[in-house]
Amino acid sequence: IPEDRNYQGEGVRLRYFGHACILIQTKFVSILFDPVISYPLQANEVPRYTLTDLPDKIDYVVITHNHQDHLMFETLLQLRHKINHIVFPINQGGALEDPSIKLILKHTGFTSLIELKEMDTLPL
């Protein structure tokens, strides 16, 4: 229900958007993991969450790793106006086989980038 996208309930709500994409919401924070989100389908197809089901504000987008099924720029660019921070793992910094997530995000207009090393934590 699109009207229910800005969760204000008690506790934690999880919504599975497909593959590795999960939205975790509380009344205080929203965290979207690996944003690869479906397009709306015809009414007779299997119902699924789409971009219209996302909250007005996404506090954190978490990219788990640099594969196209976890980091899709088509989706990120559509959500850029909603995203406060993007969290992602540190990588080799620009090698051809492992391009720098940080540089790519920076050059596509994202400003609040949080790069984490192994065993780093991010207090919320």
MODELLER restraints for C-alpha pairs under 7 A, 6 or more apart:
rsr = mdl.restraints
at = mdl.atoms
rsr.add(forms.Gaussian(group=physical.xy_distance, feature=features.Distance(at['CA:1:A'], at['CA:53:A']), mean=6.99, stdev=0.5))
rsr.add(forms.Gaussian(group=physical.xy_distance, feature=features.Distance(at['CA:2:A'], at['CA:52:A']), mean=6.10, stdev=0.5))
rsr.add(forms.Gaussian(group=physical.xy_distance, feature=features.Distance(at['CA:2:A'], at['CA:53:A']), mean=4.96, stdev=0.5))
rsr.add(forms.Gaussian(group=physical.xy_distance, feature=features.Distance(at['CA:5:A'], at['CA:53:A']), mean=5.36, stdev=0.5))
rsr.add(forms.Gaussian(group=physical.xy_distance, feature=features.Distance(at['CA:5:A'], at['CA:54:A']), mean=5.58, stdev=0.5))
rsr.add(forms.Gaussian(group=physical.xy_distance, feature=features.Distance(at['CA:5:A'], at['CA:55:A']), mean=4.78, stdev=0.5))
rsr.add(forms.Gaussian(group=physical.xy_distance, feature=features.Distance(at['CA:6:A'], at['CA:55:A']), mean=4.82, stdev=0.5))
rsr.add(forms.Gaussian(group=physical.xy_distance, feature=features.Distance(at['CA:6:A'], at['CA:56:A']), mean=6.70, stdev=0.5))
rsr.add(forms.Gaussian(group=physical.xy_distance, feature=features.Distance(at['CA:7:A'], at['CA:25:A']), mean=6.50, stdev=0.5))
rsr.add(forms.Gaussian(group=physical.xy_distance, feature=features.Distance(at['CA:7:A'], at['CA:26:A']), mean=6.49, stdev=0.5))
rsr.add(forms.Gaussian(group=physical.xy_distance, feature=features.Distance(at['CA:7:A'], at['CA:27:A']), mean=5.86, stdev=0.5))
rsr.add(forms.Gaussian(group=physical.xy_distance, feature=features.Distance(at['CA:8:A'], at['CA:26:A']), mean=6.72, stdev=0.5))
rsr.add(forms.Gaussian(group=physical.xy_distance, feature=features.Distance(at['CA:8:A'], at['CA:27:A']), mean=4.38, stdev=0.5))
rsr.add(forms.Gaussian(group=physical.xy_distance, feature=features.Distance(at['CA:9:A'], at['CA:27:A']), mean=6.16, stdev=0.5))
rsr.add(forms.Gaussian(group=physical.xy_distance, feature=features.Distance(at['CA:11:A'], at['CA:26:A']), mean=6.22, stdev=0.5))
rsr.add(forms.Gaussian(group=physical.xy_distance, feature=features.Distance(at['CA:12:A'], at['CA:24:A']), mean=6.95, stdev=0.5))
rsr.add(forms.Gaussian(group=physical.xy_distance, feature=features.Distance(at['CA:12:A'], at['CA:25:A']), mean=5.76, stdev=0.5))
rsr.add(forms.Gaussian(group=physical.xy_distance, feature=features.Distance(at['CA:12:A'], at['CA:26:A']), mean=4.99, stdev=0.5))
rsr.add(forms.Gaussian(group=physical.xy_distance, feature=features.Distance(at['CA:13:A'], at['CA:24:A']), mean=5.80, stdev=0.5))
rsr.add(forms.Gaussian(group=physical.xy_distance, feature=features.Distance(at['CA:13:A'], at['CA:25:A']), mean=5.17, stdev=0.5))
rsr.add(forms.Gaussian(group=physical.xy_distance, feature=features.Distance(at['CA:13:A'], at['CA:26:A']), mean=6.42, stdev=0.5))
rsr.add(forms.Gaussian(group=physical.xy_distance, feature=features.Distance(at['CA:14:A'], at['CA:22:A']), mean=6.86, stdev=0.5))
rsr.add(forms.Gaussian(group=physical.xy_distance, feature=features.Distance(at['CA:14:A'], at['CA:23:A']), mean=5.69, stdev=0.5))
rsr.add(forms.Gaussian(group=physical.xy_distance, feature=features.Distance(at['CA:14:A'], at['CA:24:A']), mean=4.72, stdev=0.5))
rsr.add(forms.Gaussian(group=physical.xy_distance, feature=features.Distance(at['CA:14:A'], at['CA:25:A']), mean=6.51, stdev=0.5))
rsr.add(forms.Gaussian(group=physical.xy_distance, feature=features.Distance(at['CA:15:A'], at['CA:22:A']), mean=5.69, stdev=0.5))
rsr.add(forms.Gaussian(group=physical.xy_distance, feature=features.Distance(at['CA:15:A'], at['CA:23:A']), mean=5.09, stdev=0.5))
rsr.add(forms.Gaussian(group=physical.xy_distance, feature=features.Distance(at['CA:15:A'], at['CA:24:A']), mean=6.64, stdev=0.5))
rsr.add(forms.Gaussian(group=physical.xy_distance, feature=features.Distance(at['CA:16:A'], at['CA:22:A']), mean=4.68, stdev=0.5))
rsr.add(forms.Gaussian(group=physical.xy_distance, feature=features.Distance(at['CA:16:A'], at['CA:23:A']), mean=6.53, stdev=0.5))
rsr.add(forms.Gaussian(group=physical.xy_distance, feature=features.Distance(at['CA:17:A'], at['CA:37:A']), mean=6.30, stdev=0.5))
rsr.add(forms.Gaussian(group=physical.xy_distance, feature=features.Distance(at['CA:17:A'], at['CA:49:A']), mean=5.53, stdev=0.5))
rsr.add(forms.Gaussian(group=physical.xy_distance, feature=features.Distance(at['CA:20:A'], at['CA:34:A']), mean=5.97, stdev=0.5))
rsr.add(forms.Gaussian(group=physical.xy_distance, feature=features.Distance(at['CA:20:A'], at['CA:70:A']), mean=6.78, stdev=0.5))
rsr.add(forms.Gaussian(group=physical.xy_distance, feature=features.Distance(at['CA:21:A'], at['CA:33:A']), mean=5.24, stdev=0.5))
rsr.add(forms.Gaussian(group=physical.xy_distance, feature=features.Distance(at['CA:21:A'], at['CA:34:A']), mean=4.91, stdev=0.5))
rsr.add(forms.Gaussian(group=physical.xy_distance, feature=features.Distance(at['CA:21:A'], at['CA:35:A']), mean=5.33, stdev=0.5))
rsr.add(forms.Gaussian(group=physical.xy_distance, feature=features.Distance(at['CA:21:A'], at['CA:36:A']), mean=6.06, stdev=0.5))
rsr.add(forms.Gaussian(group=physical.xy_distance, feature=features.Distance(at['CA:22:A'], at['CA:32:A']), mean=5.85, stdev=0.5))
rsr.add(forms.Gaussian(group=physical.xy_distance, feature=features.Distance(at['CA:22:A'], at['CA:33:A']), mean=5.25, stdev=0.5))
rsr.add(forms.Gaussian(group=physical.xy_distance, feature=features.Distance(at['CA:23:A'], at['CA:31:A']), mean=5.78, stdev=0.5))
rsr.add(forms.Gaussian(group=physical.xy_distance, feature=features.Distance(at['CA:23:A'], at['CA:32:A']), mean=4.49, stdev=0.5))
rsr.add(forms.Gaussian(group=physical.xy_distance, feature=features.Distance(at['CA:23:A'], at['CA:33:A']), mean=6.40, stdev=0.5))
rsr.add(forms.Gaussian(group=physical.xy_distance, feature=features.Distance(at['CA:24:A'], at['CA:30:A']), mean=5.73, stdev=0.5))
rsr.add(forms.Gaussian(group=physical.xy_distance, feature=features.Distance(at['CA:24:A'], at['CA:31:A']), mean=5.13, stdev=0.5))
rsr.add(forms.Gaussian(group=physical.xy_distance, feature=features.Distance(at['CA:24:A'], at['CA:32:A']), mean=6.37, stdev=0.5))
rsr.add(forms.Gaussian(group=physical.xy_distance, feature=features.Distance(at['CA:25:A'], at['CA:31:A']), mean=6.41, stdev=0.5))
rsr.add(forms.Gaussian(group=physical.xy_distance, feature=features.Distance(at['CA:29:A'], at['CA:59:A']), mean=6.11, stdev=0.5))
rsr.add(forms.Gaussian(group=physical.xy_distance, feature=features.Distance(at['CA:30:A'], at['CA:58:A']), mean=5.33, stdev=0.5))
rsr.add(forms.Gaussian(group=physical.xy_distance, feature=features.Distance(at['CA:30:A'], at['CA:59:A']), mean=5.32, stdev=0.5))
rsr.add(forms.Gaussian(group=physical.xy_distance, feature=features.Distance(at['CA:30:A'], at['CA:60:A']), mean=6.56, stdev=0.5))
rsr.add(forms.Gaussian(group=physical.xy_distance, feature=features.Distance(at['CA:31:A'], at['CA:58:A']), mean=6.30, stdev=0.5))
rsr.add(forms.Gaussian(group=physical.xy_distance, feature=features.Distance(at['CA:31:A'], at['CA:59:A']), mean=6.03, stdev=0.5))
rsr.add(forms.Gaussian(group=physical.xy_distance, feature=features.Distance(at['CA:31:A'], at['CA:60:A']), mean=4.76, stdev=0.5))
rsr.add(forms.Gaussian(group=physical.xy_distance, feature=features.Distance(at['CA:31:A'], at['CA:61:A']), mean=5.76, stdev=0.5))
rsr.add(forms.Gaussian(group=physical.xy_distance, feature=features.Distance(at['CA:32:A'], at['CA:60:A']), mean=6.30, stdev=0.5))
rsr.add(forms.Gaussian(group=physical.xy_distance, feature=features.Distance(at['CA:32:A'], at['CA:61:A']), mean=4.73, stdev=0.5))
rsr.add(forms.Gaussian(group=physical.xy_distance, feature=features.Distance(at['CA:32:A'], at['CA:62:A']), mean=6.13, stdev=0.5))
rsr.add(forms.Gaussian(group=physical.xy_distance, feature=features.Distance(at['CA:33:A'], at['CA:61:A']), mean=5.79, stdev=0.5))
rsr.add(forms.Gaussian(group=physical.xy_distance, feature=features.Distance(at['CA:33:A'], at['CA:62:A']), mean=4.71, stdev=0.5))
rsr.add(forms.Gaussian(group=physical.xy_distance, feature=features.Distance(at['CA:33:A'], at['CA:63:A']), mean=6.12, stdev=0.5))
rsr.add(forms.Gaussian(group=physical.xy_distance, feature=features.Distance(at['CA:34:A'], at['CA:62:A']), mean=6.09, stdev=0.5))
rsr.add(forms.Gaussian(group=physical.xy_distance, feature=features.Distance(at['CA:34:A'], at['CA:63:A']), mean=5.01, stdev=0.5))
rsr.add(forms.Gaussian(group=physical.xy_distance, feature=features.Distance(at['CA:34:A'], at['CA:64:A']), mean=6.50, stdev=0.5))
rsr.add(forms.Gaussian(group=physical.xy_distance, feature=features.Distance(at['CA:34:A'], at['CA:70:A']), mean=4.58, stdev=0.5))
rsr.add(forms.Gaussian(group=physical.xy_distance, feature=features.Distance(at['CA:34:A'], at['CA:71:A']), mean=6.03, stdev=0.5))
rsr.add(forms.Gaussian(group=physical.xy_distance, feature=features.Distance(at['CA:35:A'], at['CA:70:A']), mean=6.57, stdev=0.5))
rsr.add(forms.Gaussian(group=physical.xy_distance, feature=features.Distance(at['CA:35:A'], at['CA:71:A']), mean=6.71, stdev=0.5))
rsr.add(forms.Gaussian(group=physical.xy_distance, feature=features.Distance(at['CA:35:A'], at['CA:72:A']), mean=6.90, stdev=0.5))
rsr.add(forms.Gaussian(group=physical.xy_distance, feature=features.Distance(at['CA:35:A'], at['CA:75:A']), mean=6.55, stdev=0.5))
rsr.add(forms.Gaussian(group=physical.xy_distance, feature=features.Distance(at['CA:36:A'], at['CA:69:A']), mean=6.71, stdev=0.5))
rsr.add(forms.Gaussian(group=physical.xy_distance, feature=features.Distance(at['CA:36:A'], at['CA:70:A']), mean=6.40, stdev=0.5))
rsr.add(forms.Gaussian(group=physical.xy_distance, feature=features.Distance(at['CA:36:A'], at['CA:72:A']), mean=5.99, stdev=0.5))
rsr.add(forms.Gaussian(group=physical.xy_distance, feature=features.Distance(at['CA:36:A'], at['CA:75:A']), mean=6.26, stdev=0.5))
rsr.add(forms.Gaussian(group=physical.xy_distance, feature=features.Distance(at['CA:37:A'], at['CA:50:A']), mean=5.94, stdev=0.5))
rsr.add(forms.Gaussian(group=physical.xy_distance, feature=features.Distance(at['CA:37:A'], at['CA:51:A']), mean=6.65, stdev=0.5))
rsr.add(forms.Gaussian(group=physical.xy_distance, feature=features.Distance(at['CA:37:A'], at['CA:75:A']), mean=6.80, stdev=0.5))
rsr.add(forms.Gaussian(group=physical.xy_distance, feature=features.Distance(at['CA:38:A'], at['CA:50:A']), mean=5.35, stdev=0.5))
rsr.add(forms.Gaussian(group=physical.xy_distance, feature=features.Distance(at['CA:39:A'], at['CA:50:A']), mean=5.80, stdev=0.5))
rsr.add(forms.Gaussian(group=physical.xy_distance, feature=features.Distance(at['CA:40:A'], at['CA:50:A']), mean=6.09, stdev=0.5))
rsr.add(forms.Gaussian(group=physical.xy_distance, feature=features.Distance(at['CA:56:A'], at['CA:82:A']), mean=6.24, stdev=0.5))
rsr.add(forms.Gaussian(group=physical.xy_distance, feature=features.Distance(at['CA:57:A'], at['CA:82:A']), mean=4.78, stdev=0.5))
rsr.add(forms.Gaussian(group=physical.xy_distance, feature=features.Distance(at['CA:57:A'], at['CA:83:A']), mean=6.33, stdev=0.5))
rsr.add(forms.Gaussian(group=physical.xy_distance, feature=features.Distance(at['CA:58:A'], at['CA:82:A']), mean=5.62, stdev=0.5))
rsr.add(forms.Gaussian(group=physical.xy_distance, feature=features.Distance(at['CA:58:A'], at['CA:83:A']), mean=4.88, stdev=0.5))
rsr.add(forms.Gaussian(group=physical.xy_distance, feature=features.Distance(at['CA:58:A'], at['CA:84:A']), mean=6.26, stdev=0.5))
rsr.add(forms.Gaussian(group=physical.xy_distance, feature=features.Distance(at['CA:59:A'], at['CA:83:A']), mean=6.03, stdev=0.5))
rsr.add(forms.Gaussian(group=physical.xy_distance, feature=features.Distance(at['CA:59:A'], at['CA:84:A']), mean=4.93, stdev=0.5))
rsr.add(forms.Gaussian(group=physical.xy_distance, feature=features.Distance(at['CA:59:A'], at['CA:85:A']), mean=6.09, stdev=0.5))
rsr.add(forms.Gaussian(group=physical.xy_distance, feature=features.Distance(at['CA:60:A'], at['CA:83:A']), mean=6.67, stdev=0.5))
rsr.add(forms.Gaussian(group=physical.xy_distance, feature=features.Distance(at['CA:60:A'], at['CA:84:A']), mean=6.17, stdev=0.5))
rsr.add(forms.Gaussian(group=physical.xy_distance, feature=features.Distance(at['CA:60:A'], at['CA:85:A']), mean=4.87, stdev=0.5))
rsr.add(forms.Gaussian(group=physical.xy_distance, feature=features.Distance(at['CA:60:A'], at['CA:86:A']), mean=5.64, stdev=0.5))
rsr.add(forms.Gaussian(group=physical.xy_distance, feature=features.Distance(at['CA:60:A'], at['CA:87:A']), mean=6.82, stdev=0.5))
rsr.add(forms.Gaussian(group=physical.xy_distance, feature=features.Distance(at['CA:61:A'], at['CA:83:A']), mean=6.98, stdev=0.5))
rsr.add(forms.Gaussian(group=physical.xy_distance, feature=features.Distance(at['CA:61:A'], at['CA:85:A']), mean=6.33, stdev=0.5))
rsr.add(forms.Gaussian(group=physical.xy_distance, feature=features.Distance(at['CA:61:A'], at['CA:86:A']), mean=4.75, stdev=0.5))
rsr.add(forms.Gaussian(group=physical.xy_distance, feature=features.Distance(at['CA:61:A'], at['CA:87:A']), mean=6.06, stdev=0.5))
rsr.add(forms.Gaussian(group=physical.xy_distance, feature=features.Distance(at['CA:62:A'], at['CA:86:A']), mean=5.93, stdev=0.5))
rsr.add(forms.Gaussian(group=physical.xy_distance, feature=features.Distance(at['CA:62:A'], at['CA:87:A']), mean=4.71, stdev=0.5))
rsr.add(forms.Gaussian(group=physical.xy_distance, feature=features.Distance(at['CA:62:A'], at['CA:88:A']), mean=5.91, stdev=0.5))
rsr.add(forms.Gaussian(group=physical.xy_distance, feature=features.Distance(at['CA:63:A'], at['CA:70:A']), mean=6.57, stdev=0.5))
rsr.add(forms.Gaussian(group=physical.xy_distance, feature=features.Distance(at['CA:63:A'], at['CA:71:A']), mean=6.36, stdev=0.5))
rsr.add(forms.Gaussian(group=physical.xy_distance, feature=features.Distance(at['CA:63:A'], at['CA:87:A']), mean=6.14, stdev=0.5))
rsr.add(forms.Gaussian(group=physical.xy_distance, feature=features.Distance(at['CA:63:A'], at['CA:88:A']), mean=4.85, stdev=0.5))
rsr.add(forms.Gaussian(group=physical.xy_distance, feature=features.Distance(at['CA:64:A'], at['CA:70:A']), mean=6.95, stdev=0.5))
rsr.add(forms.Gaussian(group=physical.xy_distance, feature=features.Distance(at['CA:64:A'], at['CA:88:A']), mean=6.19, stdev=0.5))
rsr.add(forms.Gaussian(group=physical.xy_distance, feature=features.Distance(at['CA:64:A'], at['CA:89:A']), mean=6.71, stdev=0.5))
rsr.add(forms.Gaussian(group=physical.xy_distance, feature=features.Distance(at['CA:65:A'], at['CA:89:A']), mean=6.55, stdev=0.5))
rsr.add(forms.Gaussian(group=physical.xy_distance, feature=features.Distance(at['CA:84:A'], at['CA:112:A']), mean=6.72, stdev=0.5))
rsr.add(forms.Gaussian(group=physical.xy_distance, feature=features.Distance(at['CA:85:A'], at['CA:112:A']), mean=4.91, stdev=0.5))
rsr.add(forms.Gaussian(group=physical.xy_distance, feature=features.Distance(at['CA:85:A'], at['CA:113:A']), mean=5.88, stdev=0.5))
rsr.add(forms.Gaussian(group=physical.xy_distance, feature=features.Distance(at['CA:86:A'], at['CA:112:A']), mean=6.47, stdev=0.5))
rsr.add(forms.Gaussian(group=physical.xy_distance, feature=features.Distance(at['CA:86:A'], at['CA:113:A']), mean=5.10, stdev=0.5))
rsr.add(forms.Gaussian(group=physical.xy_distance, feature=features.Distance(at['CA:86:A'], at['CA:114:A']), mean=6.01, stdev=0.5))
rsr.add(forms.Gaussian(group=physical.xy_distance, feature=features.Distance(at['CA:87:A'], at['CA:113:A']), mean=6.21, stdev=0.5))
rsr.add(forms.Gaussian(group=physical.xy_distance, feature=features.Distance(at['CA:87:A'], at['CA:114:A']), mean=4.66, stdev=0.5))
rsr.add(forms.Gaussian(group=physical.xy_distance, feature=features.Distance(at['CA:87:A'], at['CA:115:A']), mean=5.92, stdev=0.5))
rsr.add(forms.Gaussian(group=physical.xy_distance, feature=features.Distance(at['CA:88:A'], at['CA:114:A']), mean=6.42, stdev=0.5))
rsr.add(forms.Gaussian(group=physical.xy_distance, feature=features.Distance(at['CA:88:A'], at['CA:115:A']), mean=5.19, stdev=0.5))
rsr.add(forms.Gaussian(group=physical.xy_distance, feature=features.Distance(at['CA:88:A'], at['CA:116:A']), mean=6.19, stdev=0.5))
rsr.add(forms.Gaussian(group=physical.xy_distance, feature=features.Distance(at['CA:89:A'], at['CA:115:A']), mean=5.56, stdev=0.5))
rsr.add(forms.Gaussian(group=physical.xy_distance, feature=features.Distance(at['CA:89:A'], at['CA:116:A']), mean=4.95, stdev=0.5))
rsr.add(forms.Gaussian(group=physical.xy_distance, feature=features.Distance(at['CA:89:A'], at['CA:117:A']), mean=6.07, stdev=0.5))
rsr.add(forms.Gaussian(group=physical.xy_distance, feature=features.Distance(at['CA:90:A'], at['CA:115:A']), mean=5.57, stdev=0.5))
rsr.add(forms.Gaussian(group=physical.xy_distance, feature=features.Distance(at['CA:90:A'], at['CA:116:A']), mean=5.65, stdev=0.5))
rsr.add(forms.Gaussian(group=physical.xy_distance, feature=features.Distance(at['CA:90:A'], at['CA:117:A']), mean=5.51, stdev=0.5))
rsr.add(forms.Gaussian(group=physical.xy_distance, feature=features.Distance(at['CA:91:A'], at['CA:98:A']), mean=6.96, stdev=0.5))
rsr.add(forms.Gaussian(group=physical.xy_distance, feature=features.Distance(at['CA:91:A'], at['CA:100:A']), mean=6.48, stdev=0.5))
rsr.add(forms.Gaussian(group=physical.xy_distance, feature=features.Distance(at['CA:92:A'], at['CA:98:A']), mean=6.20, stdev=0.5))
rsr.add(forms.Gaussian(group=physical.xy_distance, feature=features.Distance(at['CA:92:A'], at['CA:100:A']), mean=6.77, stdev=0.5))
rsr.add(forms.Gaussian(group=physical.xy_distance, feature=features.Distance(at['CA:93:A'], at['CA:99:A']), mean=6.34, stdev=0.5))
rsr.add(forms.Gaussian(group=physical.xy_distance, feature=features.Distance(at['CA:93:A'], at['CA:100:A']), mean=4.51, stdev=0.5))
rsr.add(forms.Gaussian(group=physical.xy_distance, feature=features.Distance(at['CA:94:A'], at['CA:100:A']), mean=4.33, stdev=0.5))
